[in-house]
């Protein structure tokens, strides 16, 4: 009898970790940070402008912890 393949979360976390580790992902993140900084003066450094980046980074960080932990557990 053969063992079942990796579950959907394992496949998903492997794919996300692969994409997150690519140089183009890092470059895209840098471009988004520069774009956010450039838009600051246009939006007069409003609370909404700050809230957008704070919320986005918090959500991404929270989710990436689980994905990367899963990848680390496999190694």
Secondary structure by P-SEA (a helix, b strand, c coil): cccccccaaaaaaaaaaaaaacaaaaaaaaaaaaaaaaacccccccaaaaaaaaaaaaaaaaaaaaaaaaaaaac
